[in-house]
Amino acid sequence: MDIFKKAYEWALTYDFTPLEIEYASKLALKMLDDSCKMDSHDRRVFFNVYDAICDRSDINLNDDVNKMILLARNRESIYSKKEYAHIVHACRLEIIPSMLKVHMKAYKAMVRKNLGIN
């Protein structure tokens, strides 16, 4: 099984905490804005996790940020649709002050540990 499919399938059943869900969304926003320092492989892994979270009926992502991500995202890629790039960027700038590196690092480490990747 490839790592992208593994990431998606794992996230369909993992018991995420509310904080992990929040940071999955914040990371998706950073990746959409292309302000994330991860390489494209890791971005695809984390977007597969985010996509699975979005596809779950037991997780509510009905807030403005996630609605905007779903609208702006070209799900066939890891980037936003060009016509939404300025909205994604403005949203990310608004969200950045509430992001704590310790939580973002913990979320990324948790995903990598559960997927067996470094």
Secondary structure, DSSP 8 states (H G I E B T S, - for coil): --HHHHHHHHHHH----HHHHHHHHHHHHHHHTT---S-HHHHHHHHHHHHHHHH-TTS---SHHHHHHHHHB-TTSSSB-GGGHHHHHHHHHHHGGG--HHHHHHHHHHHHHHHT--
